[in-house]
Amino acid sequence: MSEQFAELSQAYEDTHTMPFRHRMEAPSVLERLGDLRGLSVLDVGCGSGAYTRLLKRGGADRVVGLDASEGMLEMARWREAHEKLGVEYVCRDVADPGPLGPFDLVVGVYVLPYAESVERLHAMCRGVASVLAAHGRFVTLPLNPELSLDPAWYAPYGFTMRSEEPRVDGSPAVLTVDFGETQFSVSSQQWSRATYERALREAGFAAVQWDELRPSAEGIAESGQGFWQRYVTCPHALILDCRMQPWPVAPQVRS
């Protein structure tokens, strides 16, 4: 997986200027994460560190970025040297993160789709669970198992997705970014909701919840609700919120 990202650090960094990413994706993730103040957070598959920096600026206490690509981490460390946010970066495999934890929260944006096999998917989920505290959460963005089969469906947002039928576990999905001067393609795998949930529960997660990406108020003000409706109708990615403990039960109100 890391090989296809080794030379893409600047291009990947540039994708965070795309309206889709900074007006829809990132606000949706941060809203789902909630209050970060005082938390210890691990950003797996951190790449050039864009989300790692957002987590630190959002109030998290200890923030560590983990990636298997030294090429990606070179950019992340360069940014840290200039911005001095206090973020740590380590080059390790998400399936074998070592004694980094425990963390209150692990974030993984577009990480699980790069599992080349179901065995690898299970190993990645176990790796995440191994560094979480007993009360910890894992919030990640997998590909939508029902993403559009029309390659140009997401073109208005600066990228295309090529996915062929029959769509089965492990079938390829190729993302091509074409935004301004940034052009590149990466290949990942598609997994069903049931396969994701099975891997997560077998890794030790007690509760799993799916959510959708939504445009921010700024995104709607800038581009209009209509611009985002195509994506909202059939998103290419979803939010998966996983907890080591069951969801708290809301107290019943007596009549």
C-alpha positions in Angstrom: 0.0 0.0 0.0 2.7 2.5 1.0 4.5 2.3 -2.4 1.8 4.0 -4.4 1.9 7.0 -2.0 5.7 7.3 -1.7 5.9 10.1 -4.4 2.5 11.7 -3.8 3.1 13.7 -0.6 2.8 17.2 -2.2 -0.1 16.1 -4.5 -2.0 14.6 -1.5 -1.4 17.7 0.5 -2.8 19.8 -2.3 -6.1 17.8 -2.3 -7.0 19.4 1.0 -7.6 22.7 -0.8 -10.4 20.9 -2.8 -13.8 22.3 -1.7 -15.1 18.8 -1.2 -12.4 18.1 1.4 -12.3 21.4 3.3 -16.0 22.3 3.0 -17.6 18.8 3.4 -15.3 16.0 4.4 -13.2 17.6 7.1 -16.1 19.5 8.8 -18.2 16.2 8.8 -15.3 14.3 10.4 -14.6 17.0 13.0 -18.3 17.3 13.9 -18.5 13.6 14.4 -15.4 13.6 16.6 -16.9 16.2 18.9 -14.9 17.9 21.7 -11.2 16.9 21.4 -9.9 18.9 24.3 -7.5 16.9 26.5 -7.7 13.8 24.4 -4.9 11.6 23.2 -5.3 10.9 19.5 -3.6 8.7 16.9 -4.1 9.5 13.3 -3.4 6.3 11.3 -2.6 6.6 7.6 -1.9 10.3 8.4 -0.2 10.9 5.1 1.2 14.5 4.9 -0.5 15.3 8.2 -3.4 17.4 7.2 -5.8 15.8 9.6 -3.2 15.3 12.3 -2.7 19.1 12.4 -6.5 19.7 12.5 -6.8 17.4 15.5 -4.0 19.2 17.3 -5.5 22.6 16.5 -8.9 21.3 17.6 -7.6 21.0 21.2 -6.4 17.4 21.4 -3.6 17.0 24.0 -1.2 14.3 22.6 -1.5 13.8 18.9 0.5 11.2 16.9 0.5 10.7 13.2 1.3 7.2 11.9 2.0 6.2 8.3 3.8 3.4 6.5 5.2 5.8 3.9 8.4 7.7 4.7 7.7 9.9 1.6 4.4 11.0 3.1 5.9 11.6 6.6 8.7 13.7 5.1 6.1 16.3 4.2 4.4 16.0 7.6 7.6 16.4 9.5 8.6 19.4 7.3 5.3 21.1 8.2 5.8 20.3 11.9 9.3 21.8 11.9 7.9 25.0 10.6 4.6 25.2 12.5 5.7 23.6 15.8 2.3 22.3 16.9 3.8 19.5 19.0 2.7 16.6 16.8 4.7 13.4 16.8 5.1 11.3 13.6 6.1 7.6 13.4 6.6 5.3 10.4 4.8 2.1 11.2 2.2 -0.2 9.8 -1.3 0.3 11.2 -1.6 -3.5 11.6 1.5 -3.4 13.9 1.6 0.0 15.6 3.7 -1.1 18.5 3.5 0.3 22.1 2.2 3.8 21.2 -1.0 3.9 23.2 -3.2 3.9 24.9 -5.2 6.5 23.0 -8.7 7.9 23.7 -9.3 8.2 19.9 -7.9 6.8 16.7 -8.8 8.6 13.4 -8.2 6.9 10.1 -9.3 8.8 6.9 -9.3 6.4 3.9 -7.2 3.7 5.5 -9.3 0.5 5.6 -10.0 0.5 1.9 -6.3 -0.1 1.3 -6.5 -3.5 2.9 -5.4 -5.9 0.0 -7.3 -8.9 1.5 -9.9 -9.6 4.2 -7.1 -11.0 6.4 -5.3 -7.7 6.1 -8.5 -5.8 6.9 -8.9 -7.9 10.1 -5.2 -7.2 11.0 -5.6 -3.5 10.5 -8.7 -3.4 12.8 -6.8 -5.4 15.4 -3.9 -3.0 15.2 -6.2 -0.1 15.9 -7.9 -1.8 18.8 -4.6 -2.7 20.3 -3.7 1.0 21.0 -7.1 2.2 22.2 -8.0 2.7 25.8 -10.9 0.6 27.2 -13.2 3.6 26.6 -11.7 4.4 23.2 -13.2 5.2 19.8 -12.1 4.6 16.2 -13.5 7.0 13.6 -12.7 6.2 10.0 -13.8 6.8 6.4 -14.3 3.7 4.4 -15.5 3.7 0.8 -19.3 3.6 0.5 -20.1 0.0 -0.5 -22.8 1.4 -2.7 -20.7 4.2 -4.4 -21.8 5.2 -7.9 -20.8 3.0 -10.8 -20.8 6.1 -13.1 -17.1 7.0 -13.2 -17.9 10.7 -13.7 -20.5 10.9 -10.9 -18.0 12.7 -8.6 -16.3 14.8 -11.3 -17.9 18.0 -10.1 -15.9 17.6 -6.8 -12.5 17.2 -8.4 -12.2 13.4 -8.6 -13.6 10.3 -10.4 -14.2 6.8 -9.1 -14.0 3.7 -11.3 -15.7 0.6 -9.9 -16.9 -2.3 -12.0 -19.7 -4.9 -11.6 -20.1 -7.4 -10.1 -19.2 -5.5 -6.9 -17.8 -8.0 -4.4 -15.5 -8.0 -1.5 -12.0 -7.1 -2.6 -13.0 -5.8 -6.0 -10.9 -2.8 -7.1 -11.9 0.9 -7.0 -9.6 3.5 -8.7 -9.8 7.1 -7.5 -8.4 9.7 -9.9 -7.9 13.2 -8.7 -8.1 16.0 -11.3 -8.2 19.3 -9.5 -6.3 22.3 -10.8 -2.7 21.2 -11.4 -3.1 18.1 -9.2 -3.6 14.9 -11.1 -3.0 11.3 -9.8 -4.6 7.9 -9.4 -4.6 5.4 -6.5 -6.2 2.0 -6.3 -8.0 0.6 -3.3 -10.4 -2.3 -2.5 -14.1 -2.3 -1.8 -15.6 -4.1 1.2 -19.2 -4.6 2.2 -20.7 -3.2 5.4 -21.0 -6.7 6.8 -17.3 -7.4 6.2 -16.2 -4.1 7.8 -18.4 -4.7 10.8 -17.3 -8.3 11.2 -13.6 -7.3 11.2 -14.2 -4.5 13.7 -16.3 -6.7 16.1 -13.7 -9.5 15.9 -11.0 -7.0 16.7 -12.9 -6.1 20.0 -15.2 -3.2 19.1 -18.5 -3.4 20.9 -20.5 -0.8 18.9 -20.4 0.4 15.3 -22.4 3.2 13.7 -22.4 4.5 10.2 -22.9 8.2 9.3 -22.8 10.4 6.2 -20.7 13.4 5.0 -22.6 16.7 4.9 -21.7 20.0 3.4 -20.8 22.7 6.0 -22.7 26.0 6.2 -19.7 27.7 4.6 -19.8 25.1 1.7 -23.5 25.8 1.1 -23.0 29.5 1.2 -20.1 29.3 -1.3 -21.5 26.8 -3.7 -25.2 26.4 -3.0 -27.1 23.4 -1.8 -27.6 22.2 -5.3 -23.9 21.8 -5.9 -23.6 19.2 -3.1 -26.9 17.3 -3.7 -25.3 15.0 -6.3 -22.7 13.8 -3.8 -25.2 13.6 -0.9 -27.5 11.4 -3.0 -24.7 8.9 -3.6 -21.5 9.5 -1.5 -18.2 7.8 -2.3 -17.3 7.5 1.4 -19.1 7.2 4.7 -18.1 7.8 8.3 -17.8 4.7 10.5 -17.7 5.4 14.3 -16.6 2.4 16.3 -16.4 2.1 20.1 -14.7 -0.3 22.4 -17.6 -0.1 24.8 -21.4 -0.2 24.0 -23.1 3.1 23.2 -24.4 4.7 26.4 -28.1 4.1 26.9 -30.1 7.3 27.2 -32.0 7.5 30.5 -35.7 6.9 30.3 -38.0 9.8 31.2 -40.9 8.9 33.5 -44.2 10.3 32.5 
